[in-house]
């Protein structure tokens, strides 16, 4: 999880959505095989998160707590194919802490 996120601050749904993209990029996409083009990598990860919102019936641009939790569950399931369970749990739990601090 991104070390620049202050888990003690109240967060908005958009802040959490953006943190999910950043976290997913750091935890998953950094090793997706598109090294050398950070923007391409970030766009790829963003598209995965956007699809997850669509798949759970959420609105990427107006995320709700329910949609965000659904997206986190979907991304955790997706990541099981590529990442260690402990890494997935660490990132998932960090994002859930942010969700709990949402306004």
N, CA, C and O atoms as a MOPAC input file, in Angstrom:
PM7 MOZYME 1SCF
protein

 N      0.83800 1    -1.17800 1     0.00000 1
 C      0.00000 1     0.00000 1     0.00000 1
 C      0.88300 1     1.24200 1     0.00000 1
 O      1.97800 1     1.23500 1     0.56300 1
 N      0.41700 1     2.26600 1    -0.61200 1
 C      1.17400 1     3.50700 1    -0.73500 1
 C      1.47100 1     4.08500 1     0.64400 1
 O      0.56400 1     4.27800 1     1.45300 1
 N      2.72300 1     4.35400 1     0.90100 1
 C      3.13500 1     4.89500 1     2.18800 1
 C      2.75600 1     6.35900 1     2.36500 1
 O      2.85300 1     6.87400 1     3.47900 1
 N      2.32500 1     7.05400 1     1.30400 1
 C      1.95700 1     8.46700 1     1.39800 1
 C      0.51900 1     8.67800 1     1.84100 1
 O      0.09700 1     9.82100 1     2.01600 1
 N     -0.23700 1     7.62000 1     2.02400 1
 C     -1.62700 1     7.73400 1     2.42900 1
 C     -1.69100 1     7.76700 1     3.94600 1
 O     -1.18100 1     6.86900 1     4.61600 1
 N     -2.31700 1     8.80000 1     4.48400 1
 C     -2.46900 1     8.93600 1     5.92900 1
 C     -3.78400 1     8.28400 1     6.32800 1
 O     -4.86200 1     8.81400 1     6.05900 1
 N     -3.68000 1     7.12500 1     6.97400 1
 C     -4.87300 1     6.38400 1     7.35300 1
 C     -5.61100 1     7.01100 1     8.52900 1
 O     -6.67800 1     6.53000 1     8.91100 1
 N     -5.07000 1     8.05900 1     9.10100 1
 C     -5.74400 1     8.73100 1    10.20600 1
 C     -6.66000 1     9.85400 1     9.73300 1
 O     -7.45200 1    10.37200 1    10.52000 1
 N     -6.56700 1    10.23100 1     8.48300 1
 C     -7.40100 1    11.30400 1     7.94400 1
 C     -8.70000 1    10.75100 1     7.38400 1
 O     -8.74300 1     9.63300 1     6.87000 1
 N     -9.75800 1    11.54300 1     7.48900 1
 C    -11.02400 1    11.19700 1     6.85000 1
 C    -10.80400 1    11.29700 1     5.34900 1
 O    -10.12200 1    12.20300 1     4.86900 1
 N    -11.38000 1    10.36900 1     4.62300 1
 C    -11.18400 1    10.35400 1     3.17500 1
 C    -12.52800 1    10.39500 1     2.45200 1
 O    -13.56800 1    10.05700 1     3.01800 1
 N    -12.48200 1    10.81100 1     1.20500 1
 C    -13.67600 1    10.82500 1     0.36200 1
 C    -13.66600 1     9.57400 1    -0.51300 1
 O    -12.62300 1     8.94100 1    -0.67300 1
 N    -14.81000 1     9.21600 1    -1.07700 1
 C    -14.84500 1     8.06300 1    -1.98300 1
 C    -13.88100 1     8.20600 1    -3.17000 1
 O    -13.26800 1     7.22300 1    -3.58900 1
 N    -13.74600 1     9.41300 1    -3.70900 1
 C    -12.81500 1     9.60300 1    -4.83000 1
 C    -11.36500 1     9.41100 1    -4.40000 1
 O    -10.55000 1     8.89500 1    -5.16400 1
 N    -11.04900 1     9.82200 1    -3.19000 1
 C     -9.69100 1     9.61000 1    -2.67000 1
 C     -9.41900 1     8.11600 1    -2.53600 1
 O     -8.32500 1     7.65300 1    -2.85900 1
 N    -10.40000 1     7.36800 1    -2.06600 1
 C    -10.23500 1     5.92600 1    -1.91200 1
 C    -10.10200 1     5.26800 1    -3.28800 1
 O     -9.24200 1     4.41000 1    -3.48400 1
 N    -10.94800 1     5.66600 1    -4.23400 1
 C    -10.85300 1     5.12300 1    -5.59300 1
 C     -9.46000 1     5.35300 1    -6.16300 1
 O     -8.85500 1     4.43600 1    -6.71900 1
 N     -8.95200 1     6.57100 1    -6.02900 1
 C     -7.62600 1     6.87700 1    -6.56300 1
 C     -6.53200 1     6.09600 1    -5.83600 1
 O     -5.54100 1     5.69100 1    -6.44500 1
 N     -6.71400 1     5.89000 1    -4.54700 1
 C     -5.74700 1     5.10400 1    -3.77900 1
 C     -5.77100 1     3.64100 1    -4.22000 1
 O     -4.73200 1     2.98100 1    -4.24800 1
 N     -6.95100 1     3.13800 1    -4.56400 1
 C     -7.05800 1     1.76200 1    -5.06700 1
 C     -6.25800 1     1.63300 1    -6.36000 1
 O     -5.51500 1     0.66700 1    -6.53900 1
 N     -6.40700 1     2.59500 1    -7.25300 1
 C     -5.67300 1     2.55000 1    -8.52200 1
 C     -4.17000 1     2.56600 1    -8.24900 1
 O     -3.41700 1     1.77100 1    -8.81300 1
 N     -3.75000 1     3.46400 1    -7.39300 1
 C     -2.32000 1     3.59200 1    -7.08800 1
 C     -1.78600 1     2.31900 1    -6.41000 1
 O     -0.71500 1     1.81800 1    -6.75200 1
 N     -2.54900 1     1.82100 1    -5.45700 1
 C     -2.14600 1     0.61300 1    -4.74000 1
 C     -2.09300 1    -0.58200 1    -5.68500 1
 O     -1.14400 1    -1.36500 1    -5.64900 1
 N     -3.11600 1    -0.71900 1    -6.53100 1
 C     -3.15100 1    -1.83500 1    -7.46600 1
 C     -1.97300 1    -1.73800 1    -8.43400 1
 O     -1.36700 1    -2.75100 1    -8.78300 1
 N     -1.65800 1    -0.54200 1    -8.85800 1
 C     -0.51800 1    -0.33800 1    -9.74600 1
 C      0.77800 1    -0.75900 1    -9.05900 1
 O      1.60700 1    -1.45300 1    -9.64600 1
 N      0.93900 1    -0.33500 1    -7.81800 1
 C      2.16600 1    -0.67000 1    -7.08800 1
 C      2.26500 1    -2.16200 1    -6.78600 1
 O      3.34100 1    -2.75000 1    -6.89400 1
 N      1.14200 1    -2.77400 1    -6.40700 1
 C      1.17100 1    -4.17000 1    -5.97900 1
 C      1.10500 1    -5.16100 1    -7.12600 1
 O      1.65300 1    -6.26000 1    -7.03800 1
 N      0.44200 1    -4.77700 1    -8.19100 1
 C      0.20900 1    -5.74200 1    -9.26000 1
 C      0.84800 1    -5.34400 1   -10.58500 1
 O      1.61900 1    -6.10800 1   -11.16500 1
 N      0.53200 1    -4.17900 1   -11.04500 1
 C      0.89700 1    -3.80100 1   -12.41000 1
 C      2.36600 1    -3.46200 1   -12.58700 1
 O      2.86800 1    -3.47200 1   -13.71200 1
 N      3.05000 1    -3.17000 1   -11.52400 1
 C      4.46400 1    -2.85200 1   -11.65400 1
 C      5.21900 1    -4.02400 1   -12.27000 1
 O      6.28800 1    -3.84400 1   -12.85300 1
 N      4.65700 1    -5.22600 1   -12.13900 1
 C      5.28500 1    -6.41800 1   -12.69900 1
 C      4.50700 1    -6.98000 1   -13.88800 1
 O      4.63100 1    -8.16300 1   -14.20800 1
 N      3.70800 1    -6.14000 1   -14.54100 1
 C      2.82300 1    -6.62400 1   -15.60800 1
 C      3.50900 1    -6.75400 1   -16.96500 1
 O      2.86000 1    -7.11700 1   -17.94600 1
 N      4.77700 1    -6.47100 1   -17.04100 1
 C      5.48600 1    -6.67100 1   -18.29100 1
 C      5.54400 1    -5.45400 1   -19.19400 1
 O      5.95000 1    -5.57100 1   -20.35000 1
 N      5.14900 1    -4.28800 1   -18.69900 1
 C      5.24800 1    -3.07900 1   -19.51400 1
 C      6.21900 1    -2.09800 1   -18.85900 1
 O      5.98500 1    -0.89000 1   -18.82000 1
 N      7.30100 1    -2.64900 1   -18.35200 1
 C      8.32100 1    -1.80900 1   -17.73900 1
 C      8.82100 1    -0.78500 1   -18.73900 1
 O      8.82800 1    -1.02100 1   -19.94700 1
 N      9.23400 1     0.34300 1   -18.22200 1
 C      9.77900 1     1.37100 1   -19.08100 1
 C      8.75000 1     2.40400 1   -19.50300 1
 O      9.12300 1     3.49400 1   -19.93500 1
 N      7.49200 1     2.09900 1   -19.39300 1
 C      6.44700 1     3.05700 1   -19.73200 1
 C      5.47200 1     3.14100 1   -18.57000 1
 O      4.45300 1     2.45200 1   -18.54100 1
 N      5.80100 1     3.99100 1   -17.62300 1
 C      4.99000 1     4.12200 1   -16.40800 1
 C      3.55800 1     4.54000 1   -16.72200 1
 O      2.61600 1     4.05800 1   -16.09200 1
 N      3.39100 1     5.43700 1   -17.69500 1
 C      2.05100 1     5.92000 1   -18.02500 1
 C      1.19200 1     4.79200 1   -18.60000 1
 O      0.01400 1     4.67800 1   -18.26400 1
 N      1.77200 1     3.96800 1   -19.45600 1
 C      1.05600 1     2.83000 1   -20.00600 1
 C      0.64200 1     1.87900 1   -18.88500 1
 O     -0.48300 1     1.37900 1   -18.87000 1
 N      1.54500 1     1.63700 1   -17.96200 1
 C      1.28100 1     0.77800 1   -16.82500 1
 C      0.14200 1     1.33900 1   -15.96900 1
 O     -0.76400 1     0.59900 1   -15.58300 1
 N      0.18300 1     2.63500 1   -15.67400 1
 C     -0.86200 1     3.27100 1   -14.87000 1
 C     -2.20600 1     3.22600 1   -15.58900 1
 O     -3.23600 1     2.97700 1   -14.96200 1
 N     -2.20400 1     3.46400 1   -16.88800 1
 C     -3.43900 1     3.40800 1   -17.66600 1
 C     -4.02700 1     1.99700 1   -17.67200 1
 O     -5.24200 1     1.82100 1   -17.57900 1
 N     -3.16300 1     1.00900 1   -17.78200 1
 C     -3.60200 1    -0.38800 1   -17.76100 1
 C     -4.27900 1    -0.71000 1   -16.42600 1
 O     -5.35800 1    -1.30000 1   -16.39600 1
 N     -3.64600 1    -0.32300 1   -15.34300 1
 C     -4.20800 1    -0.59700 1   -14.01900 1
 C     -5.50500 1     0.17500 1   -13.80100 1
 O     -6.45500 1    -0.35300 1   -13.22300 1
 N     -5.54600 1     1.39900 1   -14.25200 1
 C     -6.77000 1     2.19900 1   -14.13600 1
 C     -7.91800 1     1.51500 1   -14.89000 1
 O     -9.05000 1     1.48300 1   -14.40600 1
 N     -7.62300 1     0.97200 1   -16.07000 1
 C     -8.67600 1     0.31000 1   -16.84700 1
 C     -9.18400 1    -0.94400 1   -16.13100 1
 O    -10.37100 1    -1.25900 1   -16.21800 1
 N     -8.32000 1    -1.65100 1   -15.43700 1
 C     -8.74400 1    -2.81600 1   -14.66100 1
 C     -9.67000 1    -2.38700 1   -13.53100 1
 O    -10.68000 1    -3.04100 1   -13.27100 1
 N     -9.32900 1    -1.28900 1   -12.86000 1
 C    -10.17000 1    -0.78700 1   -11.76700 1
 C    -11.50500 1    -0.27100 1   -12.32300 1
 O    -12.55700 1    -0.51800 1   -11.73300 1
 N    -11.46800 1     0.43400 1   -13.43700 1
 C    -12.71100 1     0.91300 1   -14.05900 1
 C    -13.62000 1    -0.26400 1   -14.41300 1
 O    -14.82800 1    -0.20400 1   -14.18200 1
 N    -13.05400 1    -1.32400 1   -14.96700 1
 C    -13.83900 1    -2.50900 1   -15.31300 1
 C    -14.42000 1    -3.15100 1   -14.05500 1
 O    -15.56200 1    -3.61000 1   -14.06200 1
 N    -13.65100 1    -3.18300 1   -12.99300 1
 C    -14.14600 1    -3.76500 1   -11.73500 1
 C    -15.35800 1    -2.98600 1   -11.22800 1
 O    -16.32600 1    -3.58200 1   -10.75500 1
 N    -15.31000 1    -1.65700 1   -11.32600 1
 C    -16.47500 1    -0.85000 1   -10.93200 1
 C    -17.68700 1    -1.21700 1   -11.78800 1
 O    -18.79400 1    -1.38000 1   -11.27400 1
 N    -17.47000 1    -1.34300 1   -13.07900 1
 C    -18.56200 1    -1.69200 1   -13.98900 1
 C    -19.11400 1    -3.07600 1   -13.64900 1
 O    -20.32900 1    -3.27800 1   -13.62600 1
 N    -18.22400 1    -4.01900 1   -13.38600 1
 C    -18.63000 1    -5.39100 1   -13.08400 1
 C    -19.47500 1    -5.49500 1   -11.81300 1
 O    -20.34300 1    -6.36200 1   -11.71400 1
 N    -19.22400 1    -4.61600 1   -10.84600 1
 C    -19.99500 1    -4.66600 1    -9.59200 1
 C    -21.19100 1    -3.72500 1    -9.62700 1
 O    -21.90300 1    -3.58500 1    -8.63200 1
 N    -21.41500 1    -3.08000 1   -10.76900 1
 C    -22.55500 1    -2.18000 1   -10.89800 1
 C    -22.32600 1    -0.82400 1   -10.26400 1
 O    -23.27800 1    -0.10000 1    -9.97500 1
 N    -21.06400 1    -0.47700 1   -10.04500 1
 C    -20.72600 1     0.81400 1    -9.44500 1
 C    -20.38500 1     1.85300 1   -10.49000 1
 O    -20.20800 1     1.54100 1   -11.66700 1
 N    -20.29700 1     3.08400 1   -10.04500 1
 C    -19.95400 1     4.21500 1   -10.89800 1
 C    -18.53200 1     4.65400 1   -10.56100 1
 O    -18.27300 1     5.14500 1    -9.46200 1
 N    -17.62600 1     4.47900 1   -11.49700 1
 C    -16.22600 1     4.83400 1   -11.29700 1
 C    -16.07000 1     6.29600 1   -10.89200 1
 O    -15.21400 1     6.62800 1   -10.07200 1
 N    -16.90200 1     7.17700 1   -11.47100 1
 C    -16.78400 1     8.60800 1   -11.20700 1
 C    -17.53200 1     9.07400 1    -9.96900 1
 O    -17.29400 1    10.17600 1    -9.47600 1
 N    -18.43500 1     8.24100 1    -9.46500 1
 C    -19.18200 1     8.55300 1    -8.24300 1
 C    -19.23600 1     7.30200 1    -7.37600 1
 O    -20.30600 1     6.73400 1    -7.15700 1
 N    -18.07000 1     6.87600 1    -6.88300 1
 C    -18.02400 1     5.61600 1    -6.14200 1
 C    -18.74400 1     5.69800 1    -4.79700 1
 O    -18.72200 1     6.72600 1    -4.12000 1
 N    -19.37500 1     4.59900 1    -4.43500 1
 C    -20.01800 1     4.46700 1    -3.13100 1
 C    -19.21900 1     3.47300 1    -2.29500 1
 O    -18.37100 1     2.74400 1    -2.81000 1
 N    -19.50200 1     3.46000 1    -1.01900 1
 C    -18.84000 1     2.50700 1    -0.11700 1
 C    -19.08700 1     1.06500 1    -0.59700 1
 O    -18.15800 1     0.26000 1    -0.65200 1
 N    -20.32600 1     0.75300 1    -0.93900 1
 C    -20.67500 1    -0.60400 1    -1.38300 1
 C    -19.91000 1    -0.97000 1    -2.65200 1
 O    -19.36100 1    -2.06700 1    -2.75400 1
 N    -19.87400 1    -0.06400 1    -3.60700 1
 C    -19.16000 1    -0.33900 1    -4.86000 1
 C    -17.66600 1    -0.50300 1    -4.60800 1
 O    -17.03300 1    -1.38800 1    -5.18200 1
 N    -17.10800 1     0.33500 1    -3.76600 1
 C    -15.66600 1     0.25100 1    -3.47800 1
 C    -15.32500 1    -1.09400 1    -2.85100 1
 O    -14.33500 1    -1.72000 1    -3.23000 1
 N    -16.12600 1    -1.54100 1    -1.90500 1
 C    -15.86500 1    -2.84100 1    -1.27700 1
 C    -15.99900 1    -3.95500 1    -2.31900 1
 O    -15.20300 1    -4.89400 1    -2.32400 1
 N    -16.98800 1    -3.85800 1    -3.19100 1
 C    -17.13900 1    -4.83500 1    -4.26300 1
 C    -15.92600 1    -4.85400 1    -5.18100 1
 O    -15.46300 1    -5.91900 1    -5.58900 1
 N    -15.41700 1    -3.67400 1    -5.50300 1
 C    -14.22400 1    -3.55900 1    -6.35000 1
 C    -13.02000 1    -4.17900 1    -5.64700 1
 O    -12.24900 1    -4.91000 1    -6.26900 1
 N    -12.85500 1    -3.89600 1    -4.36700 1
 C    -11.73500 1    -4.47600 1    -3.62600 1
 C    -11.81400 1    -5.99800 1    -3.62800 1
 O    -10.80400 1    -6.68000 1    -3.80100 1
 N    -13.01400 1    -6.52400 1    -3.43500 1
 C    -13.19100 1    -7.98100 1    -3.46500 1
 C    -12.83700 1    -8.53900 1    -4.84100 1
 O    -12.16100 1    -9.56300 1    -4.94700 1
 N    -13.29200 1    -7.87000 1    -5.88300 1
 C    -13.04600 1    -8.31400 1    -7.26100 1
 C    -11.54600 1    -8.26700 1    -7.58500 1
 O    -11.00400 1    -9.19900 1    -8.17800 1
 N    -10.88500 1    -7.17700 1    -7.19200 1
 C     -9.44900 1    -7.05900 1    -7.46300 1
 C     -8.64600 1    -8.08400 1    -6.66800 1
 O     -7.65600 1    -8.61700 1    -7.16900 1
 N     -9.06200 1    -8.36100 1    -5.44500 1
 C     -8.37200 1    -9.37600 1    -4.63700 1
 C     -8.50100 1   -10.74300 1    -5.30200 1
 O     -7.54300 1   -11.51500 1    -5.34500 1
 N     -9.69300 1   -11.03400 1    -5.81900 1
 C     -9.91200 1   -12.30600 1    -6.51400 1
 C     -9.03800 1   -12.37400 1    -7.77400 1
 O     -8.41600 1   -13.40000 1    -8.04900 1
 N     -8.99600 1   -11.29300 1    -8.52400 1
 C     -8.17000 1   -11.21000 1    -9.73100 1
 C     -6.69500 1   -11.41900 1    -9.39200 1
 O     -5.98200 1   -12.13900 1   -10.09000 1
 N     -6.25200 1   -10.78100 1    -8.31600 1
 C     -4.83500 1   -10.82700 1    -7.94500 1
 C     -4.39600 1   -12.21100 1    -7.47600 1
 O     -3.20300 1   -12.51400 1    -7.50600 1
 N     -5.32700 1   -13.05300 1    -7.04600 1
 C     -4.97500 1   -14.40300 1    -6.59500 1
 C     -4.24100 1   -15.18600 1    -7.67100 1
 O     -3.47700 1   -16.10100 1    -7.36500 1
 N     -4.46900 1   -14.82900 1    -8.93000 1
 C     -3.81100 1   -15.52300 1   -10.03100 1
 C     -2.35400 1   -15.12700 1   -10.18600 1
 O     -1.59400 1   -15.80400 1   -10.88000 1
 N     -1.95600 1   -14.02500 1    -9.53900 1
 C     -0.62700 1   -13.47400 1    -9.77800 1
 C      0.19300 1   -13.21800 1    -8.51900 1
 O      1.42200 1   -13.19400 1    -8.57800 1
 N     -0.46800 1   -13.02800 1    -7.38900 1
 C      0.23400 1   -12.56700 1    -6.19400 1
 C      0.04200 1   -13.50600 1    -5.01100 1
 O     -0.90700 1   -14.28900 1    -4.95500 1
 N      0.95500 1   -13.40400 1    -4.08500 1
 C      0.93500 1   -14.14000 1    -2.84300 1
 C     -0.25300 1   -13.69100 1    -1.97900 1
 O     -0.57400 1   -12.50400 1    -1.92100 1
 N     -0.89100 1   -14.63900 1    -1.31900 1
 C     -2.06000 1   -14.35400 1    -0.50000 1
 C     -1.77800 1   -13.29400 1     0.56200 1
 O     -2.62100 1   -12.42900 1     0.80400 1
 N     -0.61800 1   -13.34600 1     1.19500 1
 C     -0.29600 1   -12.37700 1     2.24700 1
 C     -0.17600 1   -10.95900 1     1.68500 1
 O     -0.55300 1    -9.99400 1     2.34900 1
 N      0.34700 1   -10.83300 1     0.46500 1
 C      0.45300 1    -9.51400 1    -0.15800 1
 C     -0.94400 1    -8.96400 1    -0.46800 1
 O     -1.22300 1    -7.78700 1    -0.23800 1
 N     -1.80000 1    -9.81800 1    -0.98400 1
 C     -3.16700 1    -9.40200 1    -1.30300 1
 C     -3.88400 1    -8.94300 1    -0.03400 1
 O     -4.53000 1    -7.89600 1    -0.02600 1
 N     -3.77000 1    -9.72400 1     1.02900 1
 C     -4.42900 1    -9.37900 1     2.28900 1
 C     -3.90400 1    -8.06100 1     2.86000 1
 O     -4.67700 1    -7.25800 1     3.38200 1
 N     -2.61200 1    -7.84300 1     2.76200 1
 C     -2.01200 1    -6.60200 1     3.26700 1
 C     -2.60400 1    -5.38900 1     2.55100 1
 O     -3.01400 1    -4.42100 1     3.19200 1
 N     -2.64500 1    -5.44600 1     1.23900 1
 C     -3.17100 1    -4.32200 1     0.46400 1
 C     -4.68300 1    -4.18000 1     0.65200 1
 O     -5.19000 1    -3.06600 1     0.78700 1
 N     -5.39100 1    -5.28600 1     0.66000 1
 C     -6.84600 1    -5.26500 1     0.85400 1
 C     -7.18100 1    -4.62900 1     2.20600 1
 O     -8.02900 1    -3.74000 1     2.28900 1
 N     -6.51800 1    -5.08600 1     3.24700 1
 C     -6.78900 1    -4.55800 1     4.58900 1
 C     -6.45600 1    -3.07900 1     4.70100 1
 O     -7.15500 1    -2.33900 1     5.39300 1
 N     -5.40600 1    -2.64200 1     4.03700 1
 C     -5.07000 1    -1.22000 1     4.03200 1
 C     -6.15000 1    -0.38700 1     3.36300 1
 O     -6.48700 1     0.70100 1     3.82900 1
 N     -6.69000 1    -0.90500 1     2.26600 1
 C     -7.75800 1    -0.18100 1     1.56600 1
 C     -9.04800 1    -0.17000 1     2.39200 1
 O     -9.76800 1     0.82800 1     2.40700 1
 N     -9.33400 1    -1.26500 1     3.07000 1
 C    -10.53000 1    -1.31700 1     3.92700 1
 C    -10.41900 1    -0.28200 1     5.04600 1
 O    -11.42400 1     0.31600 1     5.43000 1
 N     -9.23000 1    -0.06400 1     5.56500 1
 C     -9.04100 1     0.97400 1     6.58600 1
 C     -9.41900 1     2.34600 1     6.02200 1
 O    -10.02100 1     3.16700 1     6.71400 1
 N     -9.06400 1     2.58000 1     4.77300 1
 C     -9.44200 1     3.85100 1     4.14800 1
 C    -10.95600 1     3.93900 1     3.97600 1
 O    -11.54500 1     4.99600 1     4.20200 1
 N    -11.57600 1     2.85500 1     3.58500 1
 C    -13.03300 1     2.83100 1     3.39900 1
 C    -13.72500 1     3.18800 1     4.71900 1
 O    -14.70500 1     3.93400 1     4.73300 1
 N    -13.21700 1     2.65900 1     5.80400 1
 C    -13.81800 1     2.92800 1     7.11800 1
 C    -13.71000 1     4.38900 1     7.52200 1
 O    -14.47400 1     4.86000 1     8.36500 1
 N    -12.77900 1     5.10000 1     6.93400 1
 C    -12.58000 1     6.52600 1     7.26000 1
 C    -13.26800 1     7.44600 1     6.25900 1
 O    -13.13400 1     8.66800 1     6.33200 1
 N    -14.00000 1     6.85600 1     5.33100 1
 C    -14.69500 1     7.67400 1     4.32500 1
 C    -15.80500 1     8.49500 1     4.96100 1
 O    -16.46100 1     8.06400 1     5.90800 1
 N    -16.00000 1     9.71400 1     4.40400 1
 C    -17.11000 1    10.57400 1     4.80400 1
 C    -18.38600 1    10.01300 1     4.25700 1
 O    -19.45400 1    10.58400 1     4.47500 1

